[in-house]
Amino acid sequence: MVMMQQWWKDAKFGMFIHWGIYSVPAGEYKGVKTDNIAEWIMHDLHIPADEYVKFAASFTGEYFDADKIVSFAKDCGMKYLVFTAKHHDGFAMYHSKVDTYNTSITPFKKDPIRELKNACDKYGIAFGLYYSQAQDWHDPDGCEDGENGEGKDFEKYFKNKCLPQVKELLTNYAPVKLLWFDTPMYMTAEQSKELKDFVLSIQPDCMISGRIGNGLGDYVTTGDNFIPLLPIGYSFEVPATTNGSWGYNKFDTDWISAKKIIRRLVKVVARGGNYLLNVGPRCDGSIPVECTEILKEIGSFLKYNGDSIYATVPLPPYPYDIDWGYFTYKSGKLFIHVFEELDRIYLLNIHNKPLKAYILKDKTPLKVIERCTCEGDSSWLIKLPLNADKDIDRVICVEVEGGELEFEPIKR
């Protein structure tokens, strides 16, 4: 772990966009449905490269609107955006001069990366790019899941496609705030280091995701949709879906509720991480309305409660198990996230003196009753009004003395 940019530490919540020609079959090829994530259809259904390329002819993108997408991401409380420049299928979602296998051969014709970069600059959203540095099912020498590389010249692919396309991305769309690499496969430590050094030689301030491989990322990228159980002592990011797939799957209607996603976001942030939430547009560029409705609800929550998420810092573990919510913190403010319908919260072993308490959403004042228990522990009692709006997460802000929050150990 080398470089940690403050913008990333403060952002907490970002938009991931998986868009490519895999959105044309949308989970089905010749009447067979994939039982895996849709963007892996070429691999999972063993579609030959010369057949797969035919999907490009139906990639129309007529409803793709970069300005609308980025402004929507901002309204939903997202602070950064990561777009798939090249996924494992090897198709470049920009006008690459390294490989003609790109959007210029589609009816869409456009360069969505250029349009998204311009929109991110306009709306103040940090711009990042995803690039599959090892897996490339179109290139005969690229890695492929389930293979050991026998009969392939990976170094040839690495030198002739991967590095040149990374250079294009970093040069043509500068500044790129984050390069999100994925599935390093059997890349050696030397190759991962060469890639990292190459990126930083072009853009020294570009952050690099954990999946560059061999422990060389600037932060840890967890497994997809996996949240660390406890604060883990270093920065991490959870990539997450809004349903069961990253790329658009016309059969996947198992949407995750805004309630679950908001609570997962709070959990991730409470444990010191970032949450990168995906949208998968159709081949026409439109985002399913079910997805946008979920994101709108998250945005509504963050509009009133964003202070409890952005620029917060990890806390040491609280000495007691709490099954009704989580804590987040920034200097002088303890945010208590209440997920359950409670009429009061009772807390032990918080050393700092409370100065002021209120419901974050509407600043309704609350009283903190301090006392020492019969066992000698410090305690807070906060009585809560009726949750008339049925908020998914009622956030209580307690302003406290001292810059750092201190939990007292349980007395022996």
C-alpha distance (Angstrom), angle and dihedral (degrees) to the residues before:
residue distance angle dihedral
M1 . . .
V2 3.79 . .
M3 3.76 116.3 .
M4 3.77 126.1 35.0
Q5 3.78 115.8 177.7
Q6 3.79 116.9 -148.8
W7 3.80 92.2 -135.2
W8 3.82 89.6 61.8
K9 3.80 94.0 45.5
D10 3.81 90.0 52.3
A11 3.82 98.5 40.3
K12 3.84 99.1 70.3
F13 3.82 95.1 170.7
G14 3.79 129.7 57.7
M15 3.80 142.7 163.6
F16 3.80 121.3 -114.9
I17 3.82 116.0 -161.7
H18 3.81 120.6 -161.1
W19 3.79 107.4 -171.1
G20 3.77 126.8 153.0
I21 3.79 143.3 118.5
Y22 3.82 88.7 -70.0
S23 3.83 83.8 79.8
V24 3.83 87.7 71.9
P25 3.83 97.6 66.9
A26 3.83 86.0 33.2
G27 3.78 94.5 -164.2
E28 3.82 101.0 -33.3
Y29 3.82 135.0 84.6
K30 3.80 123.1 -179.0
G31 3.78 91.5 -19.3
V32 3.82 94.5 -49.1
K33 3.79 118.1 116.4
T34 3.76 120.3 -145.1
D35 3.78 114.7 -123.6
N36 3.80 90.9 -155.8
I37 3.81 135.9 61.8
A38 3.80 111.1 -49.3
E39 3.81 98.9 -122.2
W40 3.82 88.9 62.2
I41 3.81 93.4 59.1
M42 3.80 94.2 110.6
H43 3.79 90.8 56.7
D44 3.79 99.4 36.5
L45 3.80 97.6 47.0
H46 3.81 92.9 37.5
I47 3.79 95.2 -121.9
P48 3.83 110.4 -178.7
A49 3.81 115.0 -120.7
D50 3.82 92.4 -118.2
E51 3.82 89.2 54.6
Y52 3.78 96.1 42.6
V53 3.81 92.7 54.5
K54 3.82 88.6 63.8
F55 3.81 89.0 73.2
A56 3.81 87.3 71.5
A57 3.82 89.3 72.5
S58 3.82 90.1 64.8
F59 3.80 97.0 43.9
T60 3.80 97.9 108.9
G61 3.82 105.8 158.7
E62 3.80 91.8 -169.1
Y63 3.81 92.8 149.5
F64 3.79 96.8 43.6
D65 3.81 108.5 124.3
A66 3.79 113.6 173.3
D67 3.80 94.0 -172.1
K68 3.80 91.4 52.6
I69 3.82 92.8 47.0
V70 3.80 94.8 49.9
S71 3.79 95.3 43.5
F72 3.81 87.7 49.2
A73 3.82 90.8 50.9
K74 3.78 89.1 52.2
D75 3.82 91.9 49.0
C76 3.81 88.1 51.6
G77 3.80 91.1 56.5
M78 3.79 98.0 -105.3
K79 3.79 115.5 147.8
Y80 3.81 101.2 -170.2
L81 3.79 138.6 27.0
V82 3.81 131.6 -148.9
F83 3.81 119.7 -166.3
T84 3.81 127.8 -168.1
A85 3.83 105.7 -111.2
K86 3.82 90.9 174.6
H87 3.77 126.8 -2.3
H88 3.80 127.2 -165.8
D89 3.82 91.7 -76.9
G90 3.81 87.3 71.4
F91 3.82 95.6 -125.1
A92 3.81 112.7 140.2
M93 3.80 113.9 -137.7
Y94 3.80 92.3 -151.0
H95 3.81 138.7 48.8
S96 3.78 98.1 -74.8
K97 3.79 117.7 -175.0
V98 3.80 89.9 -165.7
D99 3.81 93.8 65.9
T100 3.81 128.1 14.4
Y101 3.81 88.4 -147.8
N102 3.82 92.3 102.5
T103 3.81 144.9 98.8
S104 3.80 92.7 -67.2
I105 3.85 88.9 78.1
T106 3.81 92.9 55.7
P107 3.83 129.3 82.8
F108 3.80 85.4 -114.1
K109 3.83 90.1 65.3
K110 3.81 93.9 174.5
D111 3.79 131.7 116.6
P112 3.82 104.3 -120.0
I113 3.79 92.3 -175.5
R114 3.80 91.5 60.8
E115 3.79 91.2 48.6
L116 3.79 94.0 46.4
K117 3.81 92.3 46.6
N118 3.80 90.9 52.8
A119 3.80 91.4 48.1
C120 3.81 92.4 48.2
D121 3.80 89.9 52.1
K122 3.80 89.3 49.5
Y123 3.80 95.6 51.0
G124 3.80 99.3 35.8
I125 3.80 96.3 -111.6
A126 3.81 117.8 147.5
F127 3.81 108.7 -116.3
G128 3.79 123.7 -137.6
L129 3.80 136.7 169.0
Y130 3.78 133.2 -144.3
Y131 3.81 116.7 -142.1
S132 3.81 126.7 178.8
Q133 3.79 98.3 -139.3
A134 3.81 99.7 -179.9
Q135 3.80 111.1 21.2
D136 3.80 113.7 69.1
W137 3.78 114.8 153.4
H138 3.80 93.4 -175.2
D139 3.80 95.7 55.7
P140 3.81 111.1 72.1
D141 3.81 90.7 -140.1
G142 3.81 97.6 46.0
C143 3.79 121.5 105.9
E144 3.78 121.8 -97.0
D145 3.78 128.1 -165.0
G146 3.80 112.0 -103.6
E147 3.79 94.1 26.5
N148 3.80 128.4 98.4
G149 3.79 96.5 -148.0
E150 3.77 95.5 -102.3
G151 3.79 110.5 159.4
K152 3.81 92.9 13.6
D153 3.78 129.7 109.1
F154 3.80 98.6 -144.5
E155 3.79 92.5 173.0
K156 3.81 88.5 59.9
Y157 3.82 91.2 54.1
F158 3.80 90.9 43.3
K159 3.80 93.8 52.8
N160 3.81 99.2 35.9
K161 3.81 102.3 39.7
C162 3.79 115.3 8.1
L163 3.80 100.3 48.9
P164 3.83 95.4 38.9
Q165 3.82 92.3 50.0
V166 3.80 92.0 46.8
K167 3.81 87.2 52.4
E168 3.82 90.1 51.4
L169 3.78 91.7 51.7
L170 3.78 95.3 47.0
T171 3.80 93.1 44.0
N172 3.80 102.4 40.4
Y173 3.81 98.6 41.2
A174 3.79 102.2 34.0
P175 2.87 131.3 -165.7
V176 3.78 98.3 43.8
K177 3.80 106.1 178.6
L178 3.81 96.1 -163.7
L179 3.80 136.3 18.2
W180 3.78 109.3 -156.5
F181 3.80 108.1 -157.5
D182 3.80 121.9 -172.8
T183 3.82 143.4 -161.2
P184 3.82 102.0 2.6
M185 3.82 89.6 -168.8
Y186 3.80 109.9 -179.7
M187 3.80 97.2 -12.1
T188 3.78 110.3 143.3
A189 3.80 123.4 -124.5
E190 3.80 87.1 -109.4
Q191 3.80 92.1 55.1
S192 3.81 92.7 47.2
K193 3.80 89.6 49.9
E194 3.79 91.7 47.0
L195 3.80 89.6 52.6
K196 3.80 92.9 47.9
D197 3.81 93.3 47.1
F198 3.81 89.2 47.8
V199 3.82 92.0 53.2
L200 3.80 93.3 48.0
S201 3.80 92.3 46.7
I202 3.81 88.0 62.4
Q203 3.81 100.2 33.8
P204 3.82 112.5 14.4
D205 3.82 92.6 -173.5
C206 3.81 96.7 50.8
M207 3.79 112.4 117.6
I208 3.80 119.4 -136.4
S209 3.81 125.6 -146.4
G210 3.78 123.4 -124.1
R211 3.79 93.4 -107.8
I212 3.78 93.4 74.5
G213 3.79 79.5 95.6
N214 3.78 139.7 -130.9
G215 3.80 93.7 63.4
L216 3.81 94.2 -69.2
G217 3.80 100.7 122.6
D218 3.77 123.1 110.9
Y219 3.78 89.8 -122.9
V220 3.79 138.8 7.6
T221 3.80 118.2 -87.9
T222 3.80 108.1 -154.6
G223 3.78 125.8 -146.4
D224 3.81 113.3 -75.7
N225 3.82 109.0 -73.2
F226 3.82 91.5 -5.8
I227 3.81 118.4 132.6
P228 3.82 120.0 -161.4
L229 3.78 111.5 -113.0
L230 3.81 95.5 -130.9
P231 3.81 138.5 10.6
I232 3.79 100.6 -69.5
G233 3.79 101.8 -159.0
Y234 3.79 98.0 -112.7
S235 3.79 138.2 64.7
F236 3.78 117.8 -82.1
E237 3.78 141.3 170.7
V238 3.80 128.7 -146.8
P239 3.83 114.2 -149.0
A240 3.80 107.3 -152.3
T241 3.79 141.6 -179.1
T242 3.80 131.9 -137.5
N243 3.82 90.5 -140.9
G244 3.81 133.5 -0.4
S245 3.81 99.0 -62.2
W246 3.80 140.4 52.2
G247 3.79 98.5 -150.9
Y248 3.81 117.9 49.9
N249 3.81 113.9 -76.9
K250 3.81 114.1 -174.9
F251 3.81 90.7 -155.6
D252 3.80 97.2 51.5
T253 3.79 108.5 95.7
D254 3.79 95.4 148.9
W255 3.79 95.1 114.9
I256 3.79 118.7 -178.6
S257 3.79 112.0 -125.5
A258 3.79 121.8 -112.1
K259 3.79 87.2 -121.7
K260 3.81 92.0 60.9
I261 3.79 93.4 43.4
I262 3.81 93.9 49.0
R263 3.78 90.7 50.7
R264 3.81 91.2 46.9
L265 3.81 89.7 50.5
V266 3.81 90.5 51.9
K267 3.81 91.1 47.2
V268 3.80 92.3 50.7
V269 3.80 93.6 47.1
A270 3.82 91.8 45.3
R271 3.80 88.0 56.4
G272 3.80 93.0 49.4
G273 3.81 102.6 -97.5
N274 3.79 144.5 116.8
Y275 3.80 125.4 -118.2
L276 3.82 118.3 -140.4
L277 3.81 107.8 -168.1
N278 3.79 120.7 -162.7
V279 3.78 134.8 -135.4
G280 3.81 121.3 -172.1
P281 3.82 113.6 -157.3
R282 3.81 122.5 -153.5
C283 3.81 119.2 -110.7
D284 3.82 88.2 -94.0
G285 3.81 89.5 59.9
S286 3.80 97.1 -109.6
I287 3.80 121.8 130.2
P288 3.83 115.9 -134.4
V289 3.79 111.1 -100.5
E290 3.81 90.9 -130.1
C291 3.79 87.9 62.6
T292 3.80 95.3 46.4
E293 3.80 91.6 49.7
I294 3.81 90.1 54.4
L295 3.79 91.4 49.7
K296 3.81 92.2 47.8
E297 3.80 90.3 56.6
I298 3.80 90.7 49.6
G299 3.80 88.8 49.5
S300 3.79 90.8 51.9
F301 3.80 90.1 53.8
L302 3.80 92.4 48.8
K303 3.80 93.1 46.6
Y304 3.80 89.0 68.9
N305 3.80 101.5 23.9
G306 3.79 104.5 34.2
D307 3.80 92.0 111.8
S308 3.81 87.2 69.3
I309 3.83 91.5 55.4
Y310 3.81 112.7 32.8
A311 3.82 119.7 76.6
T312 3.79 92.4 -0.8
V313 3.78 119.8 147.3
P314 3.81 130.7 -138.3
L315 3.78 117.1 -94.1
P316 3.78 126.3 -144.7
P317 3.80 111.8 -101.6
Y318 3.78 113.5 -74.9
P319 3.84 107.5 -121.8
Y320 3.81 94.0 -127.6
D321 3.78 133.0 59.2
I322 3.80 113.2 -112.5
D323 3.78 116.8 -166.3
W324 3.80 98.3 -178.6
G325 3.80 102.7 62.0
Y326 3.81 150.4 -41.7
F327 3.80 143.3 -90.1
T328 3.80 126.8 -121.9
Y329 3.78 124.8 179.6
K330 3.78 146.4 -165.5
S331 3.78 127.2 173.1
G332 3.79 108.7 -51.1
K333 3.81 95.8 -7.5
L334 3.78 127.6 94.0
F335 3.81 112.4 -167.7
I336 3.78 115.1 -156.9
H337 3.81 111.7 -160.6
V338 3.79 110.3 -153.9
F339 3.80 113.9 -164.1
E340 3.80 98.2 170.5
E341 3.81 132.2 68.7
L342 3.80 97.8 -100.3
D343 3.78 129.7 160.9
R344 3.80 92.0 -157.7
I345 3.77 142.3 9.2
Y346 3.77 123.1 -142.3
L347 3.79 120.4 -163.3
L348 3.78 133.3 -178.0
N349 3.79 134.9 -160.0
I350 3.81 102.2 21.9
H351 3.79 105.4 144.2
N352 3.82 100.0 -165.8
K353 3.79 119.6 90.5
P354 3.83 113.7 -115.5
L355 3.80 113.1 -126.0
K356 3.79 103.5 176.7
A357 3.80 137.1 -2.4
Y358 3.79 133.7 -165.5
I359 3.79 144.3 148.5
L360 3.80 103.6 -89.9
K361 3.80 95.9 -142.8
D362 3.80 97.9 61.4
K363 3.83 104.3 3.4
T364 3.81 92.8 -114.5
P365 3.83 102.7 172.7
L366 3.80 119.0 -118.7
K367 3.77 131.9 -169.2
V368 3.79 122.5 -126.9
I369 3.79 111.5 -151.9
E370 3.79 109.5 -155.0
R371 3.76 123.9 -161.2
C372 3.76 143.0 146.8
T373 3.79 113.0 -112.9
C374 3.78 124.2 -129.7
E375 3.81 86.9 -101.5
G376 3.79 91.4 55.7
D377 3.81 98.6 -105.3
S378 3.79 123.2 136.9
S379 3.80 112.7 -118.4
W380 3.79 142.8 -172.9
L381 3.78 125.4 -153.0
I382 3.80 117.1 -167.9
K383 3.79 119.1 -178.4
L384 3.80 114.2 -149.3
P385 3.80 129.2 -149.5
L386 3.79 121.8 -126.9
N387 3.80 112.5 -69.3
A388 3.79 92.3 -123.4
D389 3.83 94.4 167.5
K390 3.82 92.3 49.5
D391 3.79 90.2 -128.3
I392 3.81 115.1 -162.8
D393 3.79 89.4 -137.4
R394 3.79 121.8 16.1
V395 3.78 105.5 -156.5
I396 3.80 117.4 -153.0
C397 3.80 116.8 -163.8
V398 3.79 117.3 -154.6
E399 3.78 114.3 -173.8
V400 3.79 109.3 -148.6
E401 3.78 141.1 -172.6
G402 3.77 117.1 -99.7
G403 3.77 133.0 35.5
E404 3.80 96.5 -103.5
L405 3.77 126.5 48.7
E406 3.78 114.1 -125.1
F407 3.79 125.4 -159.1
E408 3.79 115.2 -158.6
P409 3.81 117.8 -132.8
I410 3.79 119.4 -110.1
K411 3.78 108.5 -93.2
R412 3.79 117.2 -113.2
